[in-house]
Amino acid sequence: MYPRRFARVRPTGRISDAGKLIVGPKAPVIDCRVIDYSPGGACLEISGQTKVPNRFELLHGGTKKRCRVVWVAGRRLGVAF
């Protein structure tokens, strides 16, 4: 595990819920698992070897958030809202 480069600004909540990445109106929806969620971003795990663009919308818990990819580690990625 790598040391954190920054201190968390807001508390997070570790969860393991299903989510969906909405890439565009004609692109297929990408299934994901939400690992960690905070008001400023989330940690997601993508199923399969799907290529994820740098910007997309995350549908999770009945809300839709615009996301920007901050880091990628294998099938996991961190996003900022």
Summary of the structure (lengths in Angstrom):
residues: 81
radius of gyration: 12.3
end to end distance: 24.1
largest distance: 39.3
contacts: 189
relative contact order: 0.24
helix: 0%
strand: 58%
